[in-house]
Amino acid sequence: MNRLNVTINITALSQRGPKALARIIDRAHYHVACAQEAHAHYGARFTRTDTCVYFIRGALEAIVRKV
């Protein structure tokens, strides 16, 4: 009985995986786009480092908050 429950939970998790990964990446791209717009509005330079920082920040927020 216990083995059956574990098998079902693993299957359910693997089916949610691609959607969760897509949500995390989408949220990270959204953070980069918002930061890029804010930098353009205030006249600040938007560098490749900024892109990486905001992408990671957005991905981590999506993982922690599950928005």
PQR file of N, CA, C, O and H, with PARSE charges and radii, in Angstrom:
ATOM      1  N   MET A   1       0.820  -1.187   0.000 -0.4000 1.5000
ATOM      2  CA  MET A   1       0.000   0.000   0.000 -0.0000 2.0000
ATOM      3  C   MET A   1       0.868   1.255   0.000  0.5500 1.7000
ATOM      4  O   MET A   1       0.574   2.213  -0.715 -0.5500 1.4000
ATOM      5  N   ASN A   2       1.912   1.255   0.781 -0.4000 1.5000
ATOM      6  CA  ASN A   2       2.778   2.429   0.845 -0.0000 2.0000
ATOM      7  C   ASN A   2       3.498   2.645  -0.479  0.5500 1.7000
ATOM      8  O   ASN A   2       3.660   3.786  -0.913 -0.5500 1.4000
ATOM      9  H   ASN A   2       2.151   0.477   1.362  0.4000 1.0000
ATOM     10  N   ARG A   3       3.928   1.577  -1.122 -0.4000 1.5000
ATOM     11  CA  ARG A   3       4.637   1.702  -2.393 -0.0000 2.0000
ATOM     12  C   ARG A   3       3.735   2.329  -3.451  0.5500 1.7000
ATOM     13  O   ARG A   3       4.207   3.122  -4.266 -0.5500 1.4000
ATOM     14  H   ARG A   3       3.796   0.650  -0.770  0.4000 1.0000
ATOM     15  N   LEU A   4       2.466   1.994  -3.455 -0.4000 1.5000
ATOM     16  CA  LEU A   4       1.525   2.557  -4.415 -0.0000 2.0000
ATOM     17  C   LEU A   4       1.396   4.072  -4.228  0.5500 1.7000
ATOM     18  O   LEU A   4       1.375   4.819  -5.207 -0.5500 1.4000
ATOM     19  H   LEU A   4       2.082   1.350  -2.793  0.4000 1.0000
ATOM     20  N   ASN A   5       1.310   4.519  -2.989 -0.4000 1.5000
ATOM     21  CA  ASN A   5       1.201   5.958  -2.721 -0.0000 2.0000
ATOM     22  C   ASN A   5       2.434   6.702  -3.207  0.5500 1.7000
ATOM     23  O   ASN A   5       2.317   7.790  -3.769 -0.5500 1.4000
ATOM     24  H   ASN A   5       1.327   3.913  -2.194  0.4000 1.0000
ATOM     25  N   VAL A   6       3.595   6.139  -3.001 -0.4000 1.5000
ATOM     26  CA  VAL A   6       4.829   6.781  -3.435 -0.0000 2.0000
ATOM     27  C   VAL A   6       4.867   6.872  -4.951  0.5500 1.7000
ATOM     28  O   VAL A   6       5.279   7.897  -5.494 -0.5500 1.4000
ATOM     29  H   VAL A   6       3.690   5.254  -2.544  0.4000 1.0000
ATOM     30  N   THR A   7       4.451   5.832  -5.638 -0.4000 1.5000
ATOM     31  CA  THR A   7       4.445   5.828  -7.097 -0.0000 2.0000
ATOM     32  C   THR A   7       3.497   6.898  -7.636  0.5500 1.7000
ATOM     33  O   THR A   7       3.828   7.594  -8.596 -0.5500 1.4000
ATOM     34  H   THR A   7       4.116   5.000  -5.197  0.4000 1.0000
ATOM     35  N   ILE A   8       2.350   7.028  -7.039 -0.4000 1.5000
ATOM     36  CA  ILE A   8       1.382   8.027  -7.482 -0.0000 2.0000
ATOM     37  C   ILE A   8       1.927   9.433  -7.253  0.5500 1.7000
ATOM     38  O   ILE A   8       1.785  10.295  -8.120 -0.5500 1.4000
ATOM     39  H   ILE A   8       2.081   6.463  -6.259  0.4000 1.0000
ATOM     40  N   ASN A   9       2.545   9.678  -6.103 -0.4000 1.5000
ATOM     41  CA  ASN A   9       3.084  11.007  -5.809 -0.0000 2.0000
ATOM     42  C   ASN A   9       4.215  11.370  -6.759  0.5500 1.7000
ATOM     43  O   ASN A   9       4.300  12.520  -7.192 -0.5500 1.4000
ATOM     44  H   ASN A   9       2.660   8.978  -5.399  0.4000 1.0000
ATOM     45  N   ILE A  10       5.076  10.434  -7.093 -0.4000 1.5000
ATOM     46  CA  ILE A  10       6.174  10.705  -8.021 -0.0000 2.0000
ATOM     47  C   ILE A  10       5.620  11.014  -9.408  0.5500 1.7000
ATOM     48  O   ILE A  10       6.114  11.918 -10.083 -0.5500 1.4000
ATOM     49  H   ILE A  10       5.007   9.500  -6.742  0.4000 1.0000
ATOM     50  N   THR A  11       4.612  10.284  -9.833 -0.4000 1.5000
ATOM     51  CA  THR A  11       4.008  10.525 -11.135 -0.0000 2.0000
ATOM     52  C   THR A  11       3.359  11.907 -11.182  0.5500 1.7000
ATOM     53  O   THR A  11       3.504  12.622 -12.173 -0.5500 1.4000
ATOM     54  H   THR A  11       4.211   9.550  -9.285  0.4000 1.0000
ATOM     55  N   ALA A  12       2.659  12.282 -10.143 -0.4000 1.5000
ATOM     56  CA  ALA A  12       2.015  13.594 -10.104 -0.0000 2.0000
ATOM     57  C   ALA A  12       3.058  14.704 -10.124  0.5500 1.7000
ATOM     58  O   ALA A  12       2.856  15.732 -10.771 -0.5500 1.4000
ATOM     59  H   ALA A  12       2.541  11.701  -9.338  0.4000 1.0000
ATOM     60  N   LEU A  13       4.160  14.507  -9.429 -0.4000 1.5000
ATOM     61  CA  LEU A  13       5.213  15.516  -9.403 -0.0000 2.0000
ATOM     62  C   LEU A  13       5.869  15.658 -10.767  0.5500 1.7000
ATOM     63  O   LEU A  13       6.172  16.775 -11.186 -0.5500 1.4000
ATOM     64  H   LEU A  13       4.324  13.672  -8.904  0.4000 1.0000
ATOM     65  N   SER A  14       6.094  14.561 -11.465 -0.4000 1.5000
ATOM     66  CA  SER A  14       6.739  14.644 -12.777 -0.0000 2.0000
ATOM     67  C   SER A  14       5.822  15.301 -13.806  0.5500 1.7000
ATOM     68  O   SER A  14       6.309  15.907 -14.760 -0.5500 1.4000
ATOM     69  H   SER A  14       5.847  13.653 -11.125  0.4000 1.0000
ATOM     70  N   GLN A  15       4.525  15.193 -13.634 -0.4000 1.5000
ATOM     71  CA  GLN A  15       3.599  15.849 -14.549 -0.0000 2.0000
ATOM     72  C   GLN A  15       3.529  17.350 -14.293  0.5500 1.7000
ATOM     73  O   GLN A  15       3.273  18.119 -15.220 -0.5500 1.4000
ATOM     74  H   GLN A  15       4.129  14.700 -12.859  0.4000 1.0000
ATOM     75  N   ARG A  16       3.751  17.780 -13.055 -0.4000 1.5000
ATOM     76  CA  ARG A  16       3.738  19.207 -12.731 -0.0000 2.0000
ATOM     77  C   ARG A  16       5.057  19.874 -13.064  0.5500 1.7000
ATOM     78  O   ARG A  16       5.102  21.099 -13.183 -0.5500 1.4000
ATOM     79  H   ARG A  16       3.959  17.156 -12.302  0.4000 1.0000
ATOM     80  N   GLY A  17       6.115  19.128 -13.217 -0.4000 1.5000
ATOM     81  CA  GLY A  17       7.453  19.670 -13.415 -0.0000 2.0000
ATOM     82  C   GLY A  17       7.590  20.641 -14.570  0.5500 1.7000
ATOM     83  O   GLY A  17       8.069  21.755 -14.362 -0.5500 1.4000
ATOM     84  H   GLY A  17       6.079  18.134 -13.121  0.4000 1.0000
ATOM     85  N   PRO A  18       7.190  20.269 -15.781 -0.5600 1.5000
ATOM     86  CA  PRO A  18       7.348  21.201 -16.909  0.2800 2.0000
ATOM     87  C   PRO A  18       6.563  22.506 -16.732  0.5500 1.7000
ATOM     88  O   PRO A  18       7.042  23.571 -17.119 -0.5500 1.4000
ATOM     89  N   LYS A  19       5.370  22.430 -16.154 -0.4000 1.5000
ATOM     90  CA  LYS A  19       4.584  23.648 -15.936 -0.0000 2.0000
ATOM     91  C   LYS A  19       5.245  24.539 -14.891  0.5500 1.7000
ATOM     92  O   LYS A  19       5.265  25.762 -15.032 -0.5500 1.4000
ATOM     93  H   LYS A  19       4.981  21.565 -15.839  0.4000 1.0000
ATOM     94  N   ALA A  20       5.782  23.927 -13.850 -0.4000 1.5000
ATOM     95  CA  ALA A  20       6.447  24.708 -12.806 -0.0000 2.0000
ATOM     96  C   ALA A  20       7.701  25.371 -13.358  0.5500 1.7000
ATOM     97  O   ALA A  20       7.977  26.532 -13.057 -0.5500 1.4000
ATOM     98  H   ALA A  20       5.765  22.934 -13.735  0.4000 1.0000
ATOM     99  N   LEU A  21       8.456  24.641 -14.160 -0.4000 1.5000
ATOM    100  CA  LEU A  21       9.667  25.208 -14.749 -0.0000 2.0000
ATOM    101  C   LEU A  21       9.322  26.350 -15.706  0.5500 1.7000
ATOM    102  O   LEU A  21      10.015  27.367 -15.737 -0.5500 1.4000
ATOM    103  H   LEU A  21       8.232  23.698 -14.404  0.4000 1.0000
ATOM    104  N   ALA A  22       8.263  26.182 -16.477 -0.4000 1.5000
ATOM    105  CA  ALA A  22       7.830  27.245 -17.390 -0.0000 2.0000
ATOM    106  C   ALA A  22       7.399  28.482 -16.611  0.5500 1.7000
ATOM    107  O   ALA A  22       7.675  29.606 -17.030 -0.5500 1.4000
ATOM    108  H   ALA A  22       7.701  25.355 -16.452  0.4000 1.0000
ATOM    109  N   ARG A  23       6.725  28.283 -15.485 -0.4000 1.5000
ATOM    110  CA  ARG A  23       6.290  29.403 -14.650 -0.0000 2.0000
ATOM    111  C   ARG A  23       7.487  30.147 -14.069  0.5500 1.7000
ATOM    112  O   ARG A  23       7.491  31.377 -14.026 -0.5500 1.4000
ATOM    113  H   ARG A  23       6.501  27.370 -15.145  0.4000 1.0000
ATOM    114  N   ILE A  24       8.498  29.411 -13.624 -0.4000 1.5000
ATOM    115  CA  ILE A  24       9.696  30.025 -13.053 -0.0000 2.0000
ATOM    116  C   ILE A  24      10.435  30.847 -14.105  0.5500 1.7000
ATOM    117  O   ILE A  24      10.842  31.979 -13.842 -0.5500 1.4000
ATOM    118  H   ILE A  24       8.494  28.412 -13.659  0.4000 1.0000
ATOM    119  N   ILE A  25      10.604  30.281 -15.289 -0.4000 1.5000
ATOM    120  CA  ILE A  25      11.313  30.993 -16.358 -0.0000 2.0000
ATOM    121  C   ILE A  25      10.515  32.209 -16.820  0.5500 1.7000
ATOM    122  O   ILE A  25      11.092  33.263 -17.085 -0.5500 1.4000
ATOM    123  H   ILE A  25      10.274  29.362 -15.503  0.4000 1.0000
ATOM    124  N   ASP A  26       9.199  32.070 -16.919 -0.4000 1.5000
ATOM    125  CA  ASP A  26       8.359  33.193 -17.327 -0.0000 2.0000
ATOM    126  C   ASP A  26       8.447  34.332 -16.321  0.5500 1.7000
ATOM    127  O   ASP A  26       8.526  35.501 -16.699 -0.5500 1.4000
ATOM    128  H   ASP A  26       8.730  31.213 -16.704  0.4000 1.0000
ATOM    129  N   ARG A  27       8.433  33.990 -15.057 -0.4000 1.5000
ATOM    130  CA  ARG A  27       8.528  35.014 -14.010 -0.0000 2.0000
ATOM    131  C   ARG A  27       9.887  35.713 -14.054  0.5500 1.7000
ATOM    132  O   ARG A  27       9.972  36.924 -13.845 -0.5500 1.4000
ATOM    133  H   ARG A  27       8.369  33.041 -14.750  0.4000 1.0000
ATOM    134  N   ALA A  28      10.938  34.956 -14.323 -0.4000 1.5000
ATOM    135  CA  ALA A  28      12.278  35.542 -14.417 -0.0000 2.0000
ATOM    136  C   ALA A  28      12.365  36.504 -15.598  0.5500 1.7000
ATOM    137  O   ALA A  28      12.944  37.583 -15.479 -0.5500 1.4000
ATOM    138  H   ALA A  28      10.868  33.973 -14.493  0.4000 1.0000
ATOM    139  N   HIS A  29      11.793  36.117 -16.733 -0.4000 1.5000
ATOM    140  CA  HIS A  29      11.787  37.006 -17.901 -0.0000 2.0000
ATOM    141  C   HIS A  29      10.973  38.268 -17.622  0.5500 1.7000
ATOM    142  O   HIS A  29      11.334  39.357 -18.068 -0.5500 1.4000
ATOM    143  H   HIS A  29      11.323  35.240 -16.830  0.4000 1.0000
ATOM    144  N   TYR A  30       9.887  38.119 -16.892 -0.4000 1.5000
ATOM    145  CA  TYR A  30       9.063  39.272 -16.530 -0.0000 2.0000
ATOM    146  C   TYR A  30       9.858  40.257 -15.671  0.5500 1.7000
ATOM    147  O   TYR A  30       9.772  41.469 -15.870 -0.5500 1.4000
ATOM    148  H   TYR A  30       9.594  37.235 -16.529  0.4000 1.0000
ATOM    149  N   HIS A  31      10.627  39.735 -14.721 -0.4000 1.5000
ATOM    150  CA  HIS A  31      11.450  40.603 -13.874 -0.0000 2.0000
ATOM    151  C   HIS A  31      12.485  41.358 -14.700  0.5500 1.7000
ATOM    152  O   HIS A  31      12.724  42.543 -14.468 -0.5500 1.4000
ATOM    153  H   HIS A  31      10.697  38.750 -14.560  0.4000 1.0000
ATOM    154  N   VAL A  32      13.093  40.682 -15.654 -0.4000 1.5000
ATOM    155  CA  VAL A  32      14.087  41.336 -16.512 -0.0000 2.0000
ATOM    156  C   VAL A  32      13.421  42.437 -17.335  0.5500 1.7000
ATOM    157  O   VAL A  32      13.967  43.534 -17.455 -0.5500 1.4000
ATOM    158  H   VAL A  32      12.899  39.719 -15.843  0.4000 1.0000
ATOM    159  N   ALA A  33      12.259  42.158 -17.896 -0.4000 1.5000
ATOM    160  CA  ALA A  33      11.566  43.154 -18.720 -0.0000 2.0000
ATOM    161  C   ALA A  33      11.165  44.378 -17.896  0.5500 1.7000
ATOM    162  O   ALA A  33      11.313  45.510 -18.355 -0.5500 1.4000
ATOM    163  H   ALA A  33      11.815  41.267 -17.798  0.4000 1.0000
ATOM    164  N   CYS A  34      10.662  44.154 -16.687 -0.4000 1.5000
ATOM    165  CA  CYS A  34      10.283  45.281 -15.827 -0.0000 2.0000
ATOM    166  C   CYS A  34      11.500  46.110 -15.438  0.5500 1.7000
ATOM    167  O   CYS A  34      11.440  47.339 -15.427 -0.5500 1.4000
ATOM    168  H   CYS A  34      10.542  43.234 -16.315  0.4000 1.0000
ATOM    169  N   ALA A  35      12.590  45.449 -15.122 -0.4000 1.5000
ATOM    170  CA  ALA A  35      13.814  46.167 -14.752 -0.0000 2.0000
ATOM    171  C   ALA A  35      14.354  46.960 -15.938  0.5500 1.7000
ATOM    172  O   ALA A  35      14.840  48.080 -15.776 -0.5500 1.4000
ATOM    173  H   ALA A  35      12.639  44.451 -15.131  0.4000 1.0000
ATOM    174  N   GLN A  36      14.266  46.381 -17.115 -0.4000 1.5000
ATOM    175  CA  GLN A  36      14.735  47.068 -18.316 -0.0000 2.0000
ATOM    176  C   GLN A  36      13.909  48.331 -18.566  0.5500 1.7000
ATOM    177  O   GLN A  36      14.459  49.378 -18.910 -0.5500 1.4000
ATOM    178  H   GLN A  36      13.871  45.471 -17.247  0.4000 1.0000
ATOM    179  N   GLU A  37      12.609  48.234 -18.395 -0.4000 1.5000
ATOM    180  CA  GLU A  37      11.745  49.406 -18.560 -0.0000 2.0000
ATOM    181  C   GLU A  37      12.051  50.470 -17.510  0.5500 1.7000
ATOM    182  O   GLU A  37      12.076  51.661 -17.823 -0.5500 1.4000
ATOM    183  H   GLU A  37      12.162  47.384 -18.115  0.4000 1.0000
ATOM    184  N   ALA A  38      12.281  50.052 -16.276 -0.4000 1.5000
ATOM    185  CA  ALA A  38      12.590  51.009 -15.212 -0.0000 2.0000
ATOM    186  C   ALA A  38      13.921  51.710 -15.479  0.5500 1.7000
ATOM    187  O   ALA A  38      14.038  52.919 -15.278 -0.5500 1.4000
ATOM    188  H   ALA A  38      12.261  49.085 -16.022  0.4000 1.0000
ATOM    189  N   HIS A  39      14.913  50.961 -15.928 -0.4000 1.5000
ATOM    190  CA  HIS A  39      16.205  51.565 -16.250 -0.0000 2.0000
ATOM    191  C   HIS A  39      16.060  52.572 -17.399  0.5500 1.7000
ATOM    192  O   HIS A  39      16.660  53.647 -17.366 -0.5500 1.4000
ATOM    193  H   HIS A  39      14.818  49.979 -16.092  0.4000 1.0000
ATOM    194  N   ALA A  40      15.272  52.224 -18.398 -0.4000 1.5000
ATOM    195  CA  ALA A  40      15.062  53.135 -19.526 -0.0000 2.0000
ATOM    196  C   ALA A  40      14.322  54.397 -19.076  0.5500 1.7000
ATOM    197  O   ALA A  40      14.627  55.499 -19.532 -0.5500 1.4000
ATOM    198  H   ALA A  40      14.785  51.351 -18.425  0.4000 1.0000
ATOM    199  N   HIS A  41      13.358  54.229 -18.186 -0.4000 1.5000
ATOM    200  CA  HIS A  41      12.579  55.369 -17.706 -0.0000 2.0000
ATOM    201  C   HIS A  41      13.449  56.352 -16.927  0.5500 1.7000
ATOM    202  O   HIS A  41      13.323  57.566 -17.084 -0.5500 1.4000
ATOM    203  H   HIS A  41      13.110  53.334 -17.816  0.4000 1.0000
ATOM    204  N   TYR A  42      14.326  55.819 -16.093 -0.4000 1.5000
ATOM    205  CA  TYR A  42      15.170  56.684 -15.262 -0.0000 2.0000
ATOM    206  C   TYR A  42      16.501  57.036 -15.921  0.5500 1.7000
ATOM    207  O   TYR A  42      17.298  57.772 -15.339 -0.5500 1.4000
ATOM    208  H   TYR A  42      14.428  54.832 -15.965  0.4000 1.0000
ATOM    209  N   GLY A  43      16.751  56.529 -17.111 -0.4000 1.5000
ATOM    210  CA  GLY A  43      17.956  56.873 -17.848 -0.0000 2.0000
ATOM    211  C   GLY A  43      19.212  56.160 -17.378  0.5500 1.7000
ATOM    212  O   GLY A  43      20.320  56.609 -17.669 -0.5500 1.4000
ATOM    213  H   GLY A  43      16.104  55.931 -17.584  0.4000 1.0000
ATOM    214  N   ALA A  44      19.062  55.074 -16.668 -0.4000 1.5000
ATOM    215  CA  ALA A  44      20.225  54.316 -16.192 -0.0000 2.0000
ATOM    216  C   ALA A  44      20.623  53.276 -17.240  0.5500 1.7000
ATOM    217  O   ALA A  44      19.791  52.824 -18.027 -0.5500 1.4000
ATOM    218  H   ALA A  44      18.161  54.709 -16.432  0.4000 1.0000
ATOM    219  N   ARG A  45      21.902  52.902 -17.240 -0.4000 1.5000
ATOM    220  CA  ARG A  45      22.364  51.865 -18.164 -0.0000 2.0000
ATOM    221  C   ARG A  45      21.879  50.501 -17.684  0.5500 1.7000
ATOM    222  O   ARG A  45      21.856  50.224 -16.485 -0.5500 1.4000
ATOM    223  H   ARG A  45      22.578  53.268 -16.600  0.4000 1.0000
ATOM    224  N   PHE A  46      21.500  49.670 -18.620 -0.4000 1.5000
ATOM    225  CA  PHE A  46      21.070  48.305 -18.309 -0.0000 2.0000
ATOM    226  C   PHE A  46      22.107  47.363 -18.897  0.5500 1.7000
ATOM    227  O   PHE A  46      22.178  47.198 -20.115 -0.5500 1.4000
ATOM    228  H   PHE A  46      21.519  49.895 -19.594  0.4000 1.0000
ATOM    229  N   THR A  47      22.903  46.750 -18.050 -0.4000 1.5000
ATOM    230  CA  THR A  47      24.018  45.927 -18.495 -0.0000 2.0000
ATOM    231  C   THR A  47      23.647  44.448 -18.494  0.5500 1.7000
ATOM    232  O   THR A  47      22.568  44.058 -18.048 -0.5500 1.4000
ATOM    233  H   THR A  47      22.845  46.884 -17.061  0.4000 1.0000
ATOM    234  N   ARG A  48      24.553  43.651 -18.995 -0.4000 1.5000
ATOM    235  CA  ARG A  48      24.370  42.205 -19.003 -0.0000 2.0000
ATOM    236  C   ARG A  48      24.330  41.657 -17.572  0.5500 1.7000
ATOM    237  O   ARG A  48      23.608  40.703 -17.282 -0.5500 1.4000
ATOM    238  H   ARG A  48      25.430  43.967 -19.357  0.4000 1.0000
ATOM    239  N   THR A  49      25.107  42.270 -16.695 -0.4000 1.5000
ATOM    240  CA  THR A  49      25.095  41.861 -15.285 -0.0000 2.0000
ATOM    241  C   THR A  49      23.732  42.128 -14.665  0.5500 1.7000
ATOM    242  O   THR A  49      23.224  41.306 -13.902 -0.5500 1.4000
ATOM    243  H   THR A  49      25.693  43.045 -16.931  0.4000 1.0000
ATOM    244  N   ASP A  50      23.139  43.269 -14.987 -0.4000 1.5000
ATOM    245  CA  ASP A  50      21.792  43.571 -14.497 -0.0000 2.0000
ATOM    246  C   ASP A  50      20.796  42.517 -14.974  0.5500 1.7000
ATOM    247  O   ASP A  50      19.927  42.082 -14.219 -0.5500 1.4000
ATOM    248  H   ASP A  50      23.552  43.936 -15.607  0.4000 1.0000
ATOM    249  N   THR A  51      20.934  42.120 -16.221 -0.4000 1.5000
ATOM    250  CA  THR A  51      20.047  41.090 -16.768 -0.0000 2.0000
ATOM    251  C   THR A  51      20.154  39.801 -15.965  0.5500 1.7000
ATOM    252  O   THR A  51      19.141  39.202 -15.605 -0.5500 1.4000
ATOM    253  H   THR A  51      21.641  42.474 -16.834  0.4000 1.0000
ATOM    254  N   CYS A  52      21.370  39.378 -15.687 -0.4000 1.5000
ATOM    255  CA  CYS A  52      21.578  38.141 -14.918 -0.0000 2.0000
ATOM    256  C   CYS A  52      21.027  38.265 -13.503  0.5500 1.7000
ATOM    257  O   CYS A  52      20.379  37.349 -12.998 -0.5500 1.4000
ATOM    258  H   CYS A  52      22.193  39.864 -15.979  0.4000 1.0000
ATOM    259  N   VAL A  53      21.288  39.400 -12.871 -0.4000 1.5000
ATOM    260  CA  VAL A  53      20.829  39.601 -11.492 -0.0000 2.0000
ATOM    261  C   VAL A  53      19.309  39.577 -11.424  0.5500 1.7000
ATOM    262  O   VAL A  53      18.738  38.901 -10.568 -0.5500 1.4000
ATOM    263  H   VAL A  53      21.814  40.145 -13.282  0.4000 1.0000
ATOM    264  N   TYR A  54      18.654  40.301 -12.311 -0.4000 1.5000
ATOM    265  CA  TYR A  54      17.194  40.350 -12.279 -0.0000 2.0000
ATOM    266  C   TYR A  54      16.568  39.022 -12.701  0.5500 1.7000
ATOM    267  O   TYR A  54      15.493  38.669 -12.214 -0.5500 1.4000
ATOM    268  H   TYR A  54      19.118  40.849 -13.006  0.4000 1.0000
ATOM    269  N   PHE A  55      17.220  38.282 -13.596 -0.4000 1.5000
ATOM    270  CA  PHE A  55      16.708  36.967 -13.985 -0.0000 2.0000
ATOM    271  C   PHE A  55      16.755  36.014 -12.796  0.5500 1.7000
ATOM    272  O   PHE A  55      15.782  35.315 -12.512 -0.5500 1.4000
ATOM    273  H   PHE A  55      18.092  38.568 -13.991  0.4000 1.0000
ATOM    274  N   ILE A  56      17.884  35.990 -12.108 -0.4000 1.5000
ATOM    275  CA  ILE A  56      18.022  35.104 -10.944 -0.0000 2.0000
ATOM    276  C   ILE A  56      17.061  35.525  -9.839  0.5500 1.7000
ATOM    277  O   ILE A  56      16.438  34.681  -9.196 -0.5500 1.4000
ATOM    278  H   ILE A  56      18.675  36.558 -12.339  0.4000 1.0000
ATOM    279  N   ARG A  57      16.945  36.823  -9.622 -0.4000 1.5000
ATOM    280  CA  ARG A  57      16.043  37.327  -8.590 -0.0000 2.0000
ATOM    281  C   ARG A  57      14.592  36.936  -8.892  0.5500 1.7000
ATOM    282  O   ARG A  57      13.853  36.536  -7.991 -0.5500 1.4000
ATOM    283  H   ARG A  57      17.451  37.509 -10.145  0.4000 1.0000
ATOM    284  N   GLY A  58      14.191  37.051 -10.153 -0.4000 1.5000
ATOM    285  CA  GLY A  58      12.833  36.678 -10.535 -0.0000 2.0000
ATOM    286  C   GLY A  58      12.581  35.191 -10.419  0.5500 1.7000
ATOM    287  O   GLY A  58      11.504  34.771  -9.996 -0.5500 1.4000
ATOM    288  H   GLY A  58      14.791  37.376 -10.885  0.4000 1.0000
ATOM    289  N   ALA A  59      13.575  34.384 -10.794 -0.4000 1.5000
ATOM    290  CA  ALA A  59      13.423  32.934 -10.684 -0.0000 2.0000
ATOM    291  C   ALA A  59      13.317  32.512  -9.224  0.5500 1.7000
ATOM    292  O   ALA A  59      12.484  31.676  -8.876 -0.5500 1.4000
ATOM    293  H   ALA A  59      14.450  34.725 -11.138  0.4000 1.0000
ATOM    294  N   LEU A  60      14.148  33.081  -8.379 -0.4000 1.5000
ATOM    295  CA  LEU A  60      14.091  32.730  -6.958 -0.0000 2.0000
ATOM    296  C   LEU A  60      12.779  33.168  -6.327  0.5500 1.7000
ATOM    297  O   LEU A  60      12.235  32.469  -5.472 -0.5500 1.4000
ATOM    298  H   LEU A  60      14.826  33.760  -8.662  0.4000 1.0000
ATOM    299  N   GLU A  61      12.273  34.309  -6.739 -0.4000 1.5000
ATOM    300  CA  GLU A  61      10.980  34.744  -6.209 -0.0000 2.0000
ATOM    301  C   GLU A  61       9.873  33.772  -6.614  0.5500 1.7000
ATOM    302  O   GLU A  61       8.997  33.451  -5.812 -0.5500 1.4000
ATOM    303  H   GLU A  61      12.714  34.877  -7.433  0.4000 1.0000
ATOM    304  N   ALA A  62       9.919  33.310  -7.851 -0.4000 1.5000
ATOM    305  CA  ALA A  62       8.905  32.359  -8.320 -0.0000 2.0000
ATOM    306  C   ALA A  62       9.005  31.039  -7.569  0.5500 1.7000
ATOM    307  O   ALA A  62       7.984  30.409  -7.293 -0.5500 1.4000
ATOM    308  H   ALA A  62      10.631  33.570  -8.503  0.4000 1.0000
ATOM    309  N   ILE A  63      10.213  30.616  -7.237 -0.4000 1.5000
ATOM    310  CA  ILE A  63      10.391  29.362  -6.501 -0.0000 2.0000
ATOM    311  C   ILE A  63       9.880  29.505  -5.076  0.5500 1.7000
ATOM    312  O   ILE A  63       9.194  28.619  -4.565 -0.5500 1.4000
ATOM    313  H   ILE A  63      11.042  31.128  -7.462  0.4000 1.0000
ATOM    314  N   VAL A  64      10.213  30.619  -4.434 -0.4000 1.5000
ATOM    315  CA  VAL A  64       9.851  30.805  -3.029 -0.0000 2.0000
ATOM    316  C   VAL A  64       8.367  31.105  -2.863  0.5500 1.7000
ATOM    317  O   VAL A  64       7.705  30.521  -2.006 -0.5500 1.4000
ATOM    318  H   VAL A  64      10.770  31.338  -4.849  0.4000 1.0000
ATOM    319  N   ARG A  65       7.848  32.007  -3.674 -0.4000 1.5000
ATOM    320  CA  ARG A  65       6.458  32.448  -3.512 -0.0000 2.0000
ATOM    321  C   ARG A  65       5.455  31.575  -4.236  0.5500 1.7000
ATOM    322  O   ARG A  65       4.283  31.545  -3.859 -0.5500 1.4000
ATOM    323  H   ARG A  65       8.385  32.483  -4.371  0.4000 1.0000
ATOM    324  N   LYS A  66       5.880  30.869  -5.255 -0.4000 1.5000
ATOM    325  CA  LYS A  66       4.995  30.039  -6.083 -0.0000 2.0000
ATOM    326  C   LYS A  66       3.836  30.856  -6.629  0.5500 1.7000
ATOM    327  O   LYS A  66       2.677  30.450  -6.547 -0.5500 1.4000
ATOM    328  H   LYS A  66       6.832  30.893  -5.561  0.4000 1.0000
ATOM    329  N   VAL A  67       4.170  32.021  -7.191 -0.4000 1.5000
ATOM    330  CA  VAL A  67       3.157  32.928  -7.757 -0.0000 2.0000
ATOM    331  C   VAL A  67       2.748  32.430  -9.114  0.5500 1.7000
ATOM    332  O   VAL A  67       1.905  33.043  -9.769 -0.5500 1.4000
ATOM    333  H   VAL A  67       5.112  32.351  -7.257  0.4000 1.0000
TER
END
